[in-house]
Structures are given as C-alpha cells and as structure tokens.
Amino acid sequence: MNWLGLLSFKAARDPELAPHAYLMYLLLWTVVVGLFVLFLFPLLGNTLGFVIIAVLIFLFVYQVWYFHNNNLFAD
C-alpha cells in the first residue's frame, strides 16, 4: 500500500481509499498534538500551553467542518 498516497486529495475522494486517508489524517494530527503535549507543554507556562492547546482544538474542529462542507472525504 502506498502510505504517502493516502495523504493526497485523490485518495480522499476515492470511496475505497477515503476511510484510510481520513485515518492517516487523524493519526498525523494525533502525532502533532501528542508531541506538543509531551515535549513542549512542560517547557511552556500553563497559560500559554493551554492557549496553544485551545488553538489546536479550534483548528481540528475547523478542519473537520471544512472537510464536511467541501465533501473532501468520499462517503
């Protein structure tokens, strides 16, 4: 399986590959947030860390809303 191909718009619009492409997106997002929480959050002050986490949550919700409105991932 072409793992990098799952990150393309072509895979997201293909009904057979869309669930795998969305899973790859979720896994990459989890890695980004996890690395922030594990390594950067302890170095930052609590207030700044919580603000950055709130921004990351907002970005995640916006991305899901964008995907839904533009029918990016095939159902």
Summary of the structure (lengths in Angstrom):
residues: 75
radius of gyration: 14.9
end to end distance: 20.6
largest distance: 44.3
contacts: 175
relative contact order: 0.14
helix: 75%
strand: 0%
